[in-house]
Amino acid sequence: MLDVKLEEEKYLKKSFLDVWENLPLLLVGDIFFCLFCIPFMILFISDPALPALWLGCFTIAPGFSGLVYLTGKIARGEKFGVKDIVFGIFHFYGRSIVLGSLIALLISFSVATFGMTKANPDQVWLIGSLAIQLAALLFVALLSVHAFSLMTIYDISLKKTLIYAFVLVSSYKMPTIGLLSLAVLFAFLMWWTKFGLILFFPVLWAVFSSNLTLLLVRKHQSQRRQRHFINGK
């Protein structure tokens, strides 16, 4: 059974409290994340977006895993420090690349199909293909809401990460959609401010993601009486 007792009605309060009480270290963690974002931003500014997107799989995704590893420790009330950020980045490096690549692959296909659809608007099959690809992209985006937290908090395999993420998404749709919507809002605001808010939004979202995932895992274990829901690597 989880040793962290998160009550559903106190989720937002606890998330903000985690940010406030650990703000200095969280900002250090976000600085590490920003350093991993620099190659992406340089390429994004100078070249087309897709090469930068794939570079982000090898930089942004592992950097974010390190950040979520830290916020997961905070959410569970465990001891933590700067070394945990570095550990999280490199320990989950390979799995992070795969998770990032799933999103990058679907975005690449969708962009290519959109270009083909725009050039050939009379081809109905292209419109259908684009709709399927966008639906798949949305599905993977929903999985990613919990995937990074599940992977870093419980240190489980990529296969189990995706399976457990699917269970949480399918069982608790509205909280997952709400957190994904928050991620989209944060991403838009960072783009609108030319990444001026990148020092605050990623770590804030990571705290919300860690706390929500822990809450839903505990809720699933309690309601479904599945104490073995998260078990082993």
ABEGO torsion letter per residue (X at the ends): XBABBBBAAAAAAAAAAAAAAAAAAAAAAAAAAAAAAAAAAAAAAABBAAAAAAAAAAAAAAAAAAAAAAAAAAAAGBBBBAAAAAAAAAAAAAAAAAAAAAAAAAAAAAAAAAAAAAABAABAAAAAAAAAAAAAAAAAAAAAAAAAAAAAAAGBBAAAAAAAAAAAAAABAAAAAAAAAAAAAAAAAAAAAGGAAAAAAAAAAAAAAAAAAAAAAAAAAAAAGBAAABBEX
